[in-house]
């Protein structure tokens, strides 16, 4: 598909319905340049580079692979190297006002459970003893050790470690105490230069030693360090760190989600009966954030960076975990209550009569439940392949593998993130801007988790499970067809209030997802018999 065709398909999607209603010939206002971020010079001609140099004022860099399971060199080639090349190019642009890099709050997810993460770069520390000389990382270690209970040179000696407003050093004590800091840039270069098997072996060693969960988090951590080396006179930089991005809360399409990752995938897996347990502490904070809040913060932070706003630092975390935290039990309870109130009719007899998620303690119990559900998922995948739905089977198996990781205690991060940046951005918005940009999720602003999560559930049911809107309204959800007049939700404190979703162009833009849901439904019918045959409880 050509770039122009991709743009046209994107603009036909439901999330742009307000734009289509208000602006004629939207595509004509957008310039598309075909490029490949993994190619030298992005594959651009000299003429194209000269055109960009004369016209570009802002760069928001979101292009990246977000897979957690790629080999480290593949992640470096897809994410690290292109970002550095783009920064080099950006440094030559005479009119550039700001460069915004989209990172992730989980670049620091290796810090101890329950940590308070500030808006700064934390040292990446290998615990003692230092690595052997044969290790790639041995040439990337800083000369000094990190003092016990400290998190590096920017620690605040007057603050209580591990508390909001203080250094994380105390909270990270087990990892940082008397450890050796890694030079992130040197490590990235060493991994890039190494043979693939050597790079992968060393990356796995470092992740095990530091507690980093996957190569995506590791490289994002290294990329933040690299990005900040361009700060100062060369570029005005901003790093945006969202947590787990979920559905749209308000305009232009409440409940809209564009893919099946994150919360959407968990909801669909729960609806299909795949997810029935988790190893998380039910009191742990789940750091999810509405998608429209992420886009609002990204734009606002870019402008604040260009204007040199002193209240907004170079790192802005987009999160809800300290302004209005949602706990694991609440998240699963709202989801299951919604499904129990009105099970998706598209699932027919395969919809469960009692949706619930059990919180399992201990590795042995969790692994036993995973084994039982592996049989269920494996049976579904086998039937999908027999029905020549190999792609759907692969997606289902991948999704199950992701949930086994996300549902385990290893992914029970229970992290809280500082929100100084988004609070400053929200305070800086004028009345007209505040009507269109939402930079904060807070009970004081009328935000309500039950209302928001039920809105997401209604949107997922409609977009991916083909749930009729009439059925959704029977469960207390009123569809809004007057899309051009749709605005951000008013402040509502009760779950009984109507929740609005937009019925426009959704089926056309999600045909492939609907086909997958259909294929999965066909496969579910044989699972009970297979489970009975092998003696596995549903």
C-alpha positions as CSV (number, residue, x, y, z in Angstrom):
1,X,0.0,0.0,0.0
2,X,1.4,3.4,-0.9
3,X,1.8,6.1,1.7
4,X,-1.1,8.1,0.1
5,X,-3.3,5.0,0.2
6,X,-2.4,4.4,3.9
7,X,-3.3,8.0,4.7
8,X,-6.6,7.8,2.9
9,X,-7.5,4.6,4.8
10,X,-6.5,6.2,8.1
11,X,-8.6,9.3,7.5
12,X,-11.6,7.1,6.6
13,X,-11.4,5.5,10.1
14,X,-14.0,6.3,12.8
15,X,-11.7,8.3,15.0
16,X,-11.5,11.1,12.4
17,X,-15.3,11.5,11.9
18,X,-15.3,15.0,13.5
19,X,-12.6,16.1,11.2
20,X,-14.3,14.8,8.1
21,X,-17.5,16.6,9.2
22,X,-15.8,20.0,9.6
23,X,-13.1,20.0,7.0
24,X,-13.4,19.2,3.3
25,X,-10.6,17.3,1.5
26,X,-8.6,16.6,4.6
27,X,-5.9,14.6,2.8
28,X,-5.0,17.6,0.6
29,X,-3.8,19.5,3.7
30,X,-1.4,16.7,4.8
31,X,2.0,16.2,3.1
32,X,3.1,12.6,2.9
33,X,6.8,11.7,2.3
34,X,7.7,8.0,1.7
35,X,10.6,7.0,3.8
36,X,12.2,4.1,5.7
37,X,13.6,4.9,9.1
38,X,15.9,1.9,9.0
39,X,17.6,3.0,5.7
40,X,20.6,5.4,5.6
41,X,19.2,8.9,5.3
42,X,15.7,7.4,5.6
43,X,15.9,6.7,1.9
44,X,15.1,10.3,1.1
45,X,16.4,12.2,-1.9
46,X,18.5,15.4,-1.5
47,X,15.5,17.3,-2.7
48,X,13.2,15.8,-0.1
49,X,15.8,16.6,2.7
50,X,16.1,20.1,1.5
51,X,12.3,20.5,1.5
52,X,12.1,19.3,5.1
53,X,14.9,21.5,6.2
54,X,13.0,24.6,5.0
55,X,9.6,23.6,6.3
56,X,9.8,21.6,9.5
57,X,9.1,23.4,12.8
58,X,8.3,20.4,15.1
59,X,9.2,16.7,15.1
60,X,7.2,14.2,17.2
61,X,9.0,10.9,16.9
62,X,6.6,8.0,17.5
63,X,7.9,5.4,15.0
64,X,9.1,2.3,16.7
65,X,8.6,-1.4,17.1
66,X,6.7,-2.1,20.3
67,X,7.2,-5.8,20.4
68,X,8.5,-7.2,23.6
69,X,9.9,-10.4,22.2
70,X,12.4,-9.3,19.5
71,X,16.1,-10.0,19.7
72,X,18.0,-7.1,21.0
73,X,19.8,-6.3,17.8
74,X,16.4,-6.2,16.0
75,X,15.1,-3.7,18.5
76,X,18.3,-1.6,18.2
77,X,18.0,-1.5,14.4
78,X,14.3,-0.7,14.5
79,X,14.4,1.8,17.4
80,X,17.8,3.0,18.6
81,X,19.7,3.6,15.3
82,X,16.8,5.4,13.5
83,X,16.2,7.7,16.5
84,X,19.8,8.7,16.6
85,X,19.8,9.3,12.8
86,X,16.7,11.4,13.1
87,X,18.2,13.4,15.9
88,X,21.3,14.0,13.8
89,X,19.1,15.2,11.0
90,X,16.9,17.3,13.3
91,X,20.1,19.1,14.5
92,X,20.6,20.5,11.0
93,X,17.1,21.9,10.7
94,X,17.3,25.7,11.0
95,X,13.6,26.3,11.9
96,X,13.0,23.4,14.2
97,X,11.4,24.6,17.5
98,X,11.1,21.3,19.4
99,X,11.8,17.6,19.1
100,X,9.5,15.2,21.1
101,X,10.5,11.6,21.6
102,X,7.8,9.1,22.6
103,X,9.3,6.7,25.2
104,X,7.5,4.6,27.8
105,X,7.2,5.0,31.6
106,X,8.3,1.4,31.7
107,X,11.8,2.3,30.7
108,X,12.3,2.2,34.5
109,X,10.1,-0.8,35.3
110,X,13.1,-2.7,36.6
111,X,13.1,-0.5,39.7
112,X,11.7,-2.2,42.8
113,X,8.0,-2.9,43.0
114,X,6.2,0.0,44.7
115,X,8.8,2.6,43.6
116,X,7.9,6.2,43.0
117,X,9.4,7.1,39.6
118,X,10.4,10.7,39.1
119,X,10.7,12.6,35.8
120,X,14.4,12.1,35.3
121,X,17.0,9.7,33.9
122,X,17.9,7.0,36.4
123,X,21.3,5.2,36.4
124,X,21.3,1.7,35.0
125,X,23.2,-0.2,37.6
126,X,24.8,-3.7,37.6
127,X,24.9,-5.0,41.2
128,X,28.3,-6.2,42.5
129,X,30.4,-8.0,41.7
130,X,31.4,-6.4,38.4
131,X,30.9,-8.4,35.3
132,X,33.9,-10.6,34.1
133,X,36.3,-9.1,31.5
134,X,34.8,-11.2,28.7
135,X,31.4,-9.5,29.1
136,X,30.5,-6.9,26.5
137,X,29.2,-4.7,29.4
138,X,32.6,-4.7,31.1
139,X,33.8,-2.0,28.8
140,X,30.6,0.0,29.4
141,X,30.9,0.3,33.2
142,X,31.4,3.7,34.8
143,X,34.5,4.2,37.0
144,X,32.7,4.9,40.3
145,X,30.2,2.9,42.3
146,X,26.7,4.1,43.2
147,X,26.6,4.9,46.9
148,X,24.3,2.8,49.0
149,X,20.7,4.1,49.1
150,X,21.4,6.6,46.3
151,X,20.3,6.8,42.7
152,X,23.1,8.8,41.2
153,X,24.4,12.4,41.0
154,X,20.9,13.9,40.9
155,X,19.8,12.4,44.2
156,X,18.2,14.7,46.7
157,X,20.1,14.5,50.0
158,X,17.4,16.4,51.8
159,X,14.5,14.1,50.7
160,X,13.4,10.8,52.1
161,X,14.4,8.1,49.6
162,X,11.6,6.3,47.8
163,X,8.9,8.9,48.5
164,X,7.1,11.4,46.3
165,X,9.4,14.4,45.9
166,X,12.4,12.4,47.0
167,X,15.1,10.3,45.5
168,X,14.3,6.8,44.4
169,X,17.6,5.6,45.6
170,X,16.3,4.1,48.9
171,X,13.4,2.4,47.1
172,X,15.8,1.0,44.6
173,X,18.4,0.1,47.3
174,X,18.6,-3.6,46.5
175,X,19.5,-2.8,42.8
176,X,21.6,0.3,43.2
177,X,23.4,-0.3,46.5
178,X,27.2,-0.3,45.8
179,X,26.5,-1.2,42.2
180,X,28.3,-0.1,39.0
181,X,26.6,2.2,36.6
182,X,26.5,1.2,32.9
183,X,27.3,3.7,30.2
184,X,24.1,3.3,28.1
185,X,25.6,4.7,24.9
186,X,28.7,2.5,25.1
187,X,26.5,-0.5,25.8
188,X,24.2,0.2,22.8
189,X,27.3,0.5,20.5
190,X,28.8,-2.7,21.9
191,X,25.6,-4.6,21.3
192,X,25.3,-3.2,17.8
193,X,28.8,-4.2,16.9
194,X,28.6,-7.7,18.4
195,X,27.5,-10.8,16.6
196,X,23.7,-11.5,17.0
197,X,24.2,-14.4,19.3
198,X,26.8,-12.6,21.5
199,X,24.6,-9.5,21.7
200,X,21.6,-11.5,22.7
201,X,23.5,-13.4,25.3
202,X,24.8,-10.2,26.8
203,X,21.5,-8.5,26.7
204,X,19.9,-11.4,28.6
205,X,22.7,-11.3,31.2
206,X,22.2,-7.6,31.7
207,X,18.4,-7.9,31.9
208,X,18.7,-10.7,34.5
209,X,21.2,-8.7,36.6
210,X,19.2,-5.4,36.5
211,X,15.7,-6.8,36.5
212,X,14.7,-5.3,33.1
213,X,11.9,-7.5,31.8
214,X,12.4,-7.4,28.0
215,X,14.5,-6.0,25.2
216,X,11.9,-3.3,24.4
217,X,12.2,-1.8,27.9
218,X,16.0,-2.2,27.8
219,X,16.5,-0.3,24.6
220,X,14.0,2.4,25.5
221,X,16.1,2.9,28.7
222,X,19.2,3.2,26.6
223,X,17.5,5.5,24.0
224,X,16.4,8.0,26.7
225,X,20.1,8.4,27.6
226,X,21.1,8.9,24.0
227,X,18.3,11.4,23.3
228,X,19.3,13.6,26.3
229,X,22.8,13.9,24.9
230,X,21.3,16.1,22.2
231,X,19.8,18.5,24.7
232,X,21.0,22.0,25.2
233,X,22.1,24.3,22.5
234,X,21.7,21.7,19.8
235,X,18.0,20.9,20.2
236,X,15.0,21.7,22.4
237,X,14.0,18.2,23.5
238,X,11.1,16.6,25.3
239,X,10.7,12.9,26.3
240,X,7.1,11.8,26.8
241,X,6.6,8.7,28.9
242,X,3.1,7.2,28.8
243,X,2.1,4.2,30.9
244,X,-0.3,1.6,29.4
245,X,-2.3,3.4,26.7
246,X,-6.0,2.5,26.6
247,X,-9.2,3.6,25.0
248,X,-10.4,7.1,24.2
249,X,-12.2,8.8,27.1
250,X,-13.9,11.7,25.3
251,X,-14.0,13.3,21.9
252,X,-13.7,12.4,19.1
253,X,-14.8,8.8,19.8
254,X,-15.4,7.7,23.4
255,X,-14.5,4.1,23.8
256,X,-12.5,3.9,20.6
257,X,-9.4,1.6,20.6
258,X,-7.4,1.1,17.4
259,X,-5.7,-2.3,18.3
260,X,-6.0,-5.3,20.5
261,X,-3.0,-4.7,22.7
262,X,-2.9,-3.8,26.3
263,X,-6.3,-3.4,28.1
264,X,-8.2,-4.3,24.9
265,X,-6.5,-7.6,24.5
266,X,-7.1,-8.4,28.2
267,X,-10.8,-7.5,27.9
268,X,-11.3,-9.7,24.9
269,X,-9.4,-12.5,26.5
270,X,-11.6,-12.2,29.6
271,X,-14.8,-12.1,27.4
272,X,-13.6,-15.3,25.6
273,X,-12.8,-17.0,28.9
274,X,-9.1,-17.2,28.3
275,X,-8.2,-14.9,31.2
276,X,-9.7,-16.1,34.4
277,X,-6.8,-15.5,36.9
278,X,-3.8,-13.4,37.6
279,X,-0.9,-13.5,40.0
280,X,-1.0,-9.8,40.8
281,X,-1.6,-8.4,44.2
282,X,-5.2,-7.1,44.0
283,X,-4.1,-3.9,45.8
284,X,-1.4,-3.1,43.2
285,X,-1.8,0.0,41.1
286,X,-2.4,-0.6,37.3
287,X,-1.0,2.3,35.5
288,X,-3.4,2.8,32.5
289,X,-4.0,6.1,30.8
290,X,-6.7,7.2,28.2
291,X,-5.4,7.4,24.7
292,X,-6.7,10.9,24.1
293,X,-4.9,12.1,27.2
294,X,-1.6,10.8,25.8
295,X,-2.2,12.7,22.5
296,X,-3.2,15.9,24.4
297,X,-0.1,15.8,26.6
298,X,2.2,15.0,23.6
299,X,1.0,18.1,21.7
300,X,1.0,20.3,24.8
301,X,4.4,19.2,25.9
302,X,5.8,19.9,22.4
303,X,4.5,23.4,22.5
304,X,5.7,24.0,26.0
305,X,9.2,22.8,25.0
306,X,9.3,25.1,22.0
307,X,8.2,28.0,24.2
308,X,10.8,27.2,26.9
309,X,8.1,26.8,29.6
310,X,10.1,26.6,32.9
311,X,7.4,24.6,34.7
312,X,7.6,21.7,32.2
313,X,10.9,19.7,32.3
314,X,12.4,17.7,29.5
315,X,10.7,14.5,30.7
316,X,6.9,14.3,31.0
317,X,5.2,11.2,32.4
318,X,1.6,10.6,31.2
319,X,-0.1,8.6,33.9
320,X,-2.9,8.2,36.4
321,X,-1.2,6.3,39.2
322,X,-0.7,9.3,41.5
323,X,-3.5,11.6,40.4
324,X,-6.3,9.0,40.4
325,X,-4.9,5.4,40.9
326,X,-6.8,2.3,39.7
327,X,-6.0,-0.9,41.5
328,X,-6.0,-4.4,40.0
329,X,-9.0,-5.6,41.9
330,X,-11.1,-2.6,40.8
331,X,-10.0,-3.0,37.2
332,X,-11.0,-6.6,37.0
333,X,-14.2,-6.1,39.1
334,X,-15.5,-3.4,36.8
335,X,-14.7,-5.5,33.7
336,X,-16.3,-8.6,35.0
337,X,-19.4,-6.8,36.4
338,X,-19.9,-5.2,33.0
339,X,-19.7,-8.6,31.2
340,X,-22.0,-10.3,33.7
341,X,-24.6,-7.5,33.3
342,X,-24.8,-8.1,29.6
343,X,-22.6,-10.9,28.2
344,X,-21.6,-10.1,24.5
345,X,-24.4,-11.6,22.4
346,X,-22.0,-12.3,19.5
347,X,-20.4,-15.0,21.7
348,X,-23.7,-16.9,21.9
349,X,-23.5,-19.9,24.1
350,X,-19.8,-19.5,24.5
351,X,-20.3,-16.4,26.7
352,X,-19.7,-17.3,30.3
353,X,-22.5,-17.2,32.8
354,X,-20.2,-15.9,35.6
355,X,-17.2,-13.8,34.7
356,X,-14.6,-13.4,37.3
357,X,-10.8,-13.2,37.7
358,X,-9.2,-15.0,40.5
359,X,-6.1,-13.6,42.2
360,X,-3.7,-16.6,42.5
361,X,-0.9,-16.7,45.1
362,X,2.3,-18.5,44.6
363,X,4.2,-19.7,41.5
364,X,3.0,-23.3,41.7
365,X,-0.7,-22.4,41.7
366,X,-0.2,-19.9,38.9
367,X,1.7,-22.3,36.8
368,X,-0.9,-25.0,37.3
369,X,-3.6,-22.6,36.1
370,X,-1.5,-21.6,33.1
371,X,-1.1,-25.3,32.1
372,X,-4.8,-25.9,32.2
373,X,-5.5,-22.8,30.1
374,X,-2.7,-23.6,27.7
375,X,-4.7,-26.7,26.8
376,X,-7.8,-24.6,26.2
377,X,-6.0,-22.1,24.0
378,X,-4.0,-24.8,22.2
379,X,-7.3,-26.5,21.3
380,X,-8.7,-23.3,20.0
381,X,-5.6,-22.6,17.9
382,X,-5.7,-26.2,16.5
383,X,-9.3,-25.7,15.3
384,X,-8.5,-22.3,13.8
385,X,-5.7,-23.9,11.8
386,X,-8.0,-26.6,10.6
387,X,-10.4,-23.9,9.5
388,X,-7.5,-22.3,7.6
389,X,-7.3,-19.4,10.0
390,X,-3.6,-19.7,10.7
391,X,-3.1,-16.0,11.2
392,X,-5.9,-15.9,13.8
393,X,-4.4,-18.9,15.5
394,X,-1.0,-17.2,15.7
395,X,-2.5,-14.0,17.1
396,X,-4.4,-16.0,19.7
397,X,-1.4,-18.0,20.8
398,X,0.8,-14.9,20.9
399,X,-1.9,-13.1,23.0
400,X,-2.0,-16.0,25.4
401,X,1.8,-15.9,25.7
402,X,1.6,-12.2,26.4
403,X,-1.0,-12.7,29.1
404,X,1.0,-15.4,30.8
405,X,3.7,-12.8,31.2
406,X,1.4,-9.8,32.0
407,X,-0.7,-11.9,34.4
408,X,2.3,-13.1,36.4
409,X,3.9,-11.5,39.4
410,X,6.8,-10.4,37.2
411,X,4.5,-7.8,35.6
412,X,2.9,-6.7,38.8
413,X,5.0,-3.5,38.8
414,X,2.8,-1.5,41.2
415,X,4.7,1.6,40.2
416,X,3.7,5.2,40.9
417,X,4.9,8.0,38.6
418,X,5.5,11.6,39.3
419,X,3.1,13.9,37.5
420,X,4.6,17.4,37.8
421,X,4.8,17.8,34.0
422,X,1.1,17.0,33.2
423,X,-0.1,19.0,36.2
424,X,1.9,22.0,34.9
425,X,0.5,21.5,31.4
426,X,-3.1,21.3,32.6
427,X,-2.7,24.4,34.7
428,X,-1.2,26.3,31.7
429,X,-4.2,25.6,29.4
430,X,-6.5,28.4,28.8
431,X,-10.3,27.9,28.9
432,X,-10.6,27.4,25.1
433,X,-7.6,25.0,25.1
434,X,-8.9,23.0,28.1
435,X,-12.1,22.3,26.1
436,X,-10.1,20.3,23.6
437,X,-7.0,19.1,25.5
438,X,-7.0,16.9,28.6
439,X,-3.7,16.5,30.3
440,X,-4.8,15.2,33.7
441,X,-7.0,12.3,34.9
442,X,-8.3,13.2,38.4
443,X,-11.4,12.8,40.5
444,X,-11.3,16.5,41.1
445,X,-11.9,17.0,37.3
446,X,-14.9,14.6,37.4
447,X,-13.0,11.5,36.1
448,X,-14.5,8.2,37.2
449,X,-12.9,4.8,36.6
450,X,-16.2,2.9,36.4
451,X,-17.5,5.2,33.8
452,X,-14.3,5.2,31.8
453,X,-13.7,1.5,31.9
454,X,-17.4,0.7,31.0
455,X,-17.1,3.1,28.1
456,X,-14.0,1.2,26.9
457,X,-15.9,-2.1,27.3
458,X,-18.8,-0.8,25.2
459,X,-16.4,0.4,22.5
460,X,-14.5,-2.9,22.4
461,X,-17.8,-4.9,22.3
462,X,-19.0,-2.8,19.3
463,X,-15.7,-2.6,17.4
464,X,-14.4,-6.1,17.9
465,X,-17.2,-8.4,19.0
466,X,-19.9,-6.8,16.7
467,X,-22.2,-6.2,19.7
468,X,-25.3,-4.3,18.4
469,X,-25.7,-0.8,19.8
470,X,-29.3,-1.6,20.8
471,X,-27.9,-4.3,23.1
472,X,-25.3,-1.9,24.5
473,X,-28.0,0.6,25.3
474,X,-30.0,-2.0,27.1
475,X,-27.0,-2.3,29.5
476,X,-27.2,1.5,30.2
477,X,-25.2,2.7,27.2
478,X,-26.7,5.2,24.9
479,X,-25.2,5.4,21.4
480,X,-24.5,8.9,20.0
481,X,-25.2,9.3,16.3
482,X,-24.9,13.1,16.3
483,X,-21.2,12.8,16.0
484,X,-20.3,16.4,15.0
485,X,-21.8,17.7,18.2
486,X,-19.9,15.3,20.5
487,X,-17.8,16.8,23.2
488,X,-15.7,15.6,26.1
489,X,-17.8,13.8,28.8
490,X,-19.1,16.1,31.5
491,X,-18.2,15.4,35.1
492,X,-20.1,12.3,36.3
493,X,-19.7,10.5,39.6
494,X,-22.0,7.6,39.1
495,X,-21.6,4.4,37.1
496,X,-25.4,4.5,36.3
497,X,-25.0,7.6,34.0
498,X,-25.3,6.9,30.2
499,X,-22.0,6.3,28.5
500,X,-21.7,7.4,24.9
501,X,-20.1,5.7,22.0
502,X,-20.1,6.7,18.4
503,X,-21.6,4.4,15.7
504,X,-19.8,5.6,12.5
505,X,-17.7,3.6,10.1
506,X,-16.5,1.2,12.8
507,X,-17.4,-2.0,11.1
508,X,-15.5,-1.1,7.9
509,X,-12.3,-0.1,9.7
510,X,-12.2,-3.3,11.8
511,X,-13.1,-6.0,9.3
512,X,-10.0,-8.0,10.0
513,X,-10.6,-7.9,13.8
514,X,-14.1,-9.0,13.2
515,X,-12.9,-11.9,11.1
516,X,-10.5,-13.0,13.9
517,X,-13.3,-12.8,16.4
518,X,-15.6,-14.9,14.2
519,X,-12.9,-17.5,13.7
520,X,-12.2,-17.6,17.5
521,X,-15.9,-18.1,18.2
522,X,-16.0,-21.1,15.8
523,X,-13.0,-22.6,17.6
524,X,-14.4,-22.2,21.1
525,X,-17.2,-24.7,20.4
526,X,-14.8,-27.7,20.4
527,X,-12.8,-26.7,23.5
528,X,-15.2,-28.2,26.1
529,X,-15.0,-31.6,24.4
530,X,-11.2,-31.5,24.2
531,X,-10.9,-30.4,27.9
532,X,-13.2,-33.2,28.9
533,X,-11.2,-35.7,26.9
534,X,-7.9,-34.7,28.6
535,X,-9.4,-34.1,32.0
536,X,-8.8,-30.4,32.3
537,X,-11.3,-28.2,34.1
538,X,-12.7,-25.2,32.3
